Amino acid sequence: MTIVGKIWLIYMILMRLLVILFGAYPVYEDELAALVCDSEQPGCSSMCYDAFITVSQVRFWFFEFVSVLIPIAVFVICILHSMVDLQHSGREISPSCCTSFFL
């Protein structure tokens, strides 16, 4: 993975998060408030909203962001754990090993 690829990956993750937080959330945050329910029972508006729109756009985009981010985070944690194990065992980490991900 080249340095351009690493920078692009970080840039894309940050841009997705910024679009969700500052673009989508303010637009879609009051979509439940505009819904009028026929009865005055507690929770009726949320049940009607869930029946009308099963998945909110912001929740879907946040789920997509997390589902993309989790495999990357697990990979980086595994690499860091392997590097720490190699350092504690006294073996030298070769340049061709997993350190090239972080260079």
Backbone as a ProteinNet text record, in pm:
[ID]
protein_1_A
[PRIMARY]
MTIVGKIWLIYMILMRLLVILFGAYPVYEDELAALVCDSEQPGCSSMCYDAFITVSQVRFWFFEFVSVLIPIAVFVICILHSMVDLQHSGREISPSCCTSFFL
[TERTIARY]
85.4	0	90.3	69.4	152.9	105.8	185.6	150.7	27.3	13.5	-104.9	-231	-223.5	-336.5	-373.3	-273.4	-299.1	-364.2	-313.4	-371.5	-512.9	-535.6	-668.8	-768	-726.2	-813.1	-853.2	-757.7	-786.9	-877.3	-850	-930.7	-1075.4	-1094.6	-1229.7	-1307.1	-1241.2	-1307.3	-1350.2	-1261	-1295.7	-1405.1	-1401.3	-1505.3	-1641.6	-1645.7	-1773.7	-1830.4	-1743.7	-1789.7	-1837.4	-1765.5	-1806.3	-1937.8	-1958.3	-2084.5	-2201	-2179.9	-2286.9	-2317.3	-2213.2	-2235.1	-2284.8	-2224.3	-2256.1	-2348.8	-2367	-2453.6	-2586.9	-2582.2	-2705.9	-2781.4	-2711.3	-2780.8	-2865.3	-2814.4	-2901.8	-3021.4	-3007.7	-3118.3	-3227.2	-3188.2	-3283.5	-3316.2	-3264.5	-3282	-3425.8	-3504.6	-3639.3	-3747.1	-3713.1	-3812.9	-3919.7	-3888.1	-3988.2	-4080.8	-4032.8	-4114.7	-4227.3	-4208.7	-4310	-4422.5	-4404.9	-4505.3	-4615.7	-4742	-4857.2	-4927.2	-4948.1	-5012.5	-5159.6	-5244.4	-5388.1	-5423.2	-5353.9	-5386	-5281.7	-5312.6	-5222.2	-5150.9	-5144.2	-5077.5	-4927	-4860.4	-4714.3	-4648.6	-4558.1	-4485	-4554.6	-4671.8	-4746.4	-4671.6	-4614.8	-4546.1	-4424.1	-4350.5	-4235.2	-4278.7	-4386.9	-4434	-4483.8	-4555.7	-4602.6	-4484.6	-4385.8	-4266.4	-4191.8	-4175.9	-4106	-4182.4	-4315.7	-4394.6	-4385.7	-4377.1	-4371.5	-4231.9	-4131.2	-3991.3	-3916.5	-3883.8	-3823.1	-3680.4	-3603.8	-3465.3	-3445.3	-3399.7	-3369.2	-3244.1	-3238.3	-3121.9	-2994.4	-3001.2	-2881.8	-2835.4	-2928.1	-2890.5	-2829.6	-2885.1	-2829.9	-2689.1	-2669.2	-2536.1	-2436.6	-2479.5	-2389.5	-2355.5	-2454.3	-2428	-2329.1	-2345.6	-2253.4	-2112.6	-2101.8	-1971.4	-1903.8	-1979.3	-1922.9	-1885.8	-1968.4	-1937.7	-1814.4	-1782	-1659.2	-1540.4	-1561.4	-1451.6	-1407.4	-1497.8	-1462.4	-1356.6	-1367	-1260	-1123.3	-1122	-995.2	-936.9	-1020.9	-974.5	-924.6	-994.5	-951	-816.3	-797.7	-671	-556.5	-576.8	-471.3	-441.1	-542.2	-519.9	-442.6	-474.6	-400.6	-254.2	-230.7	-93.2	-16	-77.4	-10.2	16.8	-78	-59.3	55.2	64.6	174.1	308.5	312.3	437.9	481.3	387.4	421.4	468.1	402.4	445.9	587	616.8	751.7	855.2	821.8	916.7	939.3	833.3	847.9	919.5	913.2	980.6	1129.4	1170.4	1310.8	1351.5	1260.9	1292.3	1286.8	1367.3	1371.8	1263.7	1201.4	1096.8	1163	1137.4	1197.1	1117.5	1183	1111.8	1002.4	1017.3	916.6	794.8	803.4	690.9	579.4	498.6	378.5	405.8	529.6	555.1	535.9	535	519.3	381.8	286.6	152.8	158.1	244.5	247.7	351.2	433.7	537.5	481.9
-117	0	123.7	209.9	328.8	435.9	536.9	646.9	721.4	727.4	792.6	714.2	582.4	498.6	512.3	522.6	538.8	673.5	776	909	912.9	849.6	846.2	772.6	662.9	587.3	670.7	737.7	823.3	939	998	1108.3	1064.3	948.3	899.8	869.1	812.5	783.7	913.1	1011	1139.2	1212.7	1208.3	1275.3	1210.3	1077.8	1010.6	1051.9	1056.4	1095	1239.7	1329	1469.2	1488.1	1414.3	1424.8	1376.8	1268.8	1217.7	1315.9	1364.8	1450.7	1590.1	1651.6	1791.4	1811	1708.3	1721.8	1652.9	1525	1446.4	1465.7	1470.6	1477.9	1604.2	1723.1	1841.3	1838.2	1775.3	1770.9	1675.1	1559	1454.8	1445.8	1534.2	1516.3	1537.3	1618.3	1647.6	1575.1	1468.2	1399.3	1331.3	1295.3	1236.2	1342.5	1463.9	1571.1	1613.2	1599.6	1641.5	1539.3	1420.6	1315.7	1338.7	1336.3	1355.4	1221.1	1179.5	1051.5	1074.5	976.4	988.4	979.4	895.7	879.4	950.8	969.8	1038.4	938.9	814.4	714.9	737.8	711.7	727.4	628.8	676.7	593.2	573.7	633.1	613.1	675.2	793	858.8	778.8	719.8	638.5	511.4	450.4	328.8	360	471.6	510.3	542.6	611.9	646.5	520.3	423.5	299.2	218.5	224.8	153	221.5	353.8	429.5	424.5	452.5	451	356.2	237.8	136.9	171.5	231.9	267.7	415.4	490.2	630.9	642.3	745	764.7	782.9	862.7	888.9	760.4	683.2	556.5	460.1	456.6	368.9	412.1	541.5	590.3	568.9	584.9	560.1	411.3	324.4	180.7	145	205.6	180.9	227.6	342.5	394.9	300.6	253.4	162.3	28.9	-21.3	-149.4	-140.9	-24.5	-6.4	12	78.6	111.2	-6.6	-95.8	-206.1	-299.5	-345.5	-432.6	-363.4	-235.5	-162.5	-156	-125.6	-116.6	-251.3	-359.7	-493.5	-528	-493.6	-519.6	-444.1	-317.5	-236.9	-288.9	-327.8	-381.3	-512.1	-598.8	-724.8	-699.9	-605	-572.1	-517.4	-427.1	-371.6	-479.2	-569	-678.1	-769.4	-799	-882.4	-813.2	-683.3	-610.1	-609.4	-592.5	-592.4	-730.5	-836.9	-972.8	-999.6	-952.4	-971.2	-894.7	-777.2	-699.2	-760.8	-814.5	-875.9	-1010.1	-1079.5	-1208	-1190.5	-1068	-1041.9	-1056.7	-1098.4	-1109.8	-973.2	-957.3	-830	-827.4	-712.8	-698	-665.2	-747.5	-723.6	-617.1	-542.4	-439.3	-496.2	-621.8	-680.1	-729.5	-719.9	-764.6	-660.1	-661.4	-577.9	-431.2	-390.8	-249.3	-160.3	-216.4	-133.5	-68.1	-119.6	-58.4	81	101.5	226.4	325	286.1	377.5	480.8
0	0	0	-92.9	-103.6	-5.7	11.6	100.9	49.5	-82.1	-139.8	-103.8	-107.9	-71.2	75.7	162	305.3	334	270.8	289.5	233.1	118	57.6	147.8	207.5	297.8	419	480	595.1	553.2	439	388.2	364.5	303.4	274.9	403.3	501.4	628.8	696.2	699.5	761.9	685.3	552.6	474.4	493.9	501	526.6	661.2	762.2	895.3	896.3	830.5	826.1	751.6	643.6	569.5	655.5	729.6	815.3	927.6	994.3	1110.7	1074.4	973.1	944.2	824.5	743.9	628.5	645.7	679.2	684.9	815.2	926.6	1054.9	1069.1	1035.9	1047.4	953.1	838.2	742.4	789.7	843.6	877.1	1026.2	1111.1	1254.7	1302.1	1235.5	1282.5	1202.8	1133.9	1052.5	1138	1261.4	1349.6	1407	1425	1482.7	1388.5	1259.7	1163.5	1149	1204.4	1192.5	1296.1	1251.8	1340.8	1354.7	1478.9	1506	1539.7	1508.2	1532.9	1680.5	1754	1896	1981.1	2106	2199.1	2290.2	2250.7	2333.6	2331	2444.4	2446.2	2348.8	2271.7	2176.4	2043.8	2025.8	1901.2	1783.1	1803.7	1692.2	1647.8	1743.4	1702.4	1630.7	1676.4	1609.4	1468.1	1452	1318.6	1227.4	1283.1	1205.1	1162.5	1255.4	1222	1117.9	1120.4	1020.6	884.2	885.4	759.7	697.7	778.3	732.8	825	775.7	863.1	903.1	814.2	845.1	811.9	910.1	887.4	800.6	717.7	630.8	711.7	816.9	896.8	965	1017.5	1081.7	980.6	861.3	758	719.1	699.2	662.2	774.8	899.8	1012.5	1020.3	997.9	996	885	768.2	657	691.9	758	799.3	898.3	995.8	1095.5	1032.2	940.6	876.9	787.1	737.2	660.1	754	864.8	955.7	1041.3	1079.1	1168.8	1108.7	984.1	932.2	927.7	896.7	894.8	1034.4	1134.6	1272.6	1323.7	1290.5	1332.4	1268.8	1142.8	1075.3	1142.2	1171	1233.8	1373.7	1449.8	1583.9	1577.9	1482.6	1467.3	1431.8	1343.5	1305.5	1424.9	1499.5	1617.4	1721.6	1741.4	1836.6	1793.1	1665.2	1613.5	1632.8	1610.5	1628.6	1774.2	1866	2008.7	2052	2003.1	2034.8	1983.7	1864	1809.8	1890.7	1936.8	2015.7	2153.3	2214.5	2347	2341.4	2231.4	2219.1	2188.9	2159.6	2134.7	1990.3	1905.3	1763.8	1698.4	1598.3	1526.8	1419.2	1404.9	1304.7	1171.5	1072.4	941.6	866.4	778.4	702.1	611.8	570.4	483.3	561	690.5	774.4	770.3	867.8	869.5	897.2	919.8	949.5	828	708.5	589.3	582.8	659	660.3	721.8	818.3	892.2	841	746.6	696.3	603.4
[MASK]
+++++++++++++++++++++++++++++++++++++++++++++++++++++++++++++++++++++++++++++++++++++++++++++++++++++++

